[in-house]
Structures are given as C-alpha cells and as structure tokens.
Amino acid sequence: MPAQGGGTKPQTGAIAVVADATDPARRPDVLFRVRRADDHQVSAWWMIGAFVAVSVAVIALLSFVPGGA
C-alpha cells in the first residue's frame, strides 16, 4: 500500500465527482439540493412542524416500551 504523504492523493469516487462537476450546486451525489436566493430564510413553521413530528414519533415509540403507565 503506498504512503499517503507527499504529493499522493487518495483515489475515491467523490473526488472524481467533484472534479467533474461544472456546477457544484448541482452535483449528482447530493440529493434534494435546491439553489435559492442568498437572502432566502426558512420559514419558522418548518421548524415547529419538525419539532411536533419528532415529539409524536418519540411518544409513539415510547408507547412500545413495557412497564409504562
């Protein structure tokens, strides 16, 4: 196995994808990436909805734990 020091670079698929990308925002190895304006802000309702969804999921999973009330 060759040493990783000096001028050698590890050969991985990710390096080839990034090197071949003409537009980094549209790389094929990134799912669900959307280009938005620089001043775009996420609505607070997404964070509230995520909190409610995670809370409901945790309560639902805890209902399967034996010995509860």
N, C-alpha and C positions, 0 to 999 in steps of 0.2 A: 504494500500500500504506500503510495507516495506521500511525502510530508506535505502538510497544509501551509507551511511557511513560505516566505519569499514571494514570488510572483505567480504562484499557482492559485487557481480559483476552483472552488468546488463546482462540479457539473451537476446541476439539478434542473428539473423541468421548469421550475418557477423562474429561474434566471433566463431561460430561453424565451419564456412567455413575455417577461418584462422587456427583454432586449428587442423582441419583435413587435412590441406594441407601438402603434403610431399615435394612439391617444390613450394615455394611462387611465383616464376615467372610464374607458370602455374596454378594459382588459377582459378577456374571456374567462379568467379564473376568479372573477369577482361576481358574485350573484347579487341581484337586487340593487345594484348601484345606479343611482339616478343623478344626473347632473342638474343642480339647482342654482339659482342666483346666489351671489355671495351674501346678500342681506336676508336670505330666507331663514326663518326661525320655525322650529317645530311647535305645533300647537300644544298648549298645556293639556288639552283633553286627551292626547295620546298617552301622556304620562299618567294621567288619572285612570284612564282605561287599562293601562298595563298594570297599575297597582291593584285595581279591582280584580283583574283576571288572575294575577298571581295569588292574591289573597283567597279567591274562590278555589283555585287549584290546590292550595295548601290545606284549606279546610276540608276539601273533598278527599284528599289523600290521607289526612289525619283521621277521617272517619273510618278508615280501614284498620287502624291500629287497635288491637284488642285491649280491653281493660279500661276503656273510656267510660264516661258517664252515660 
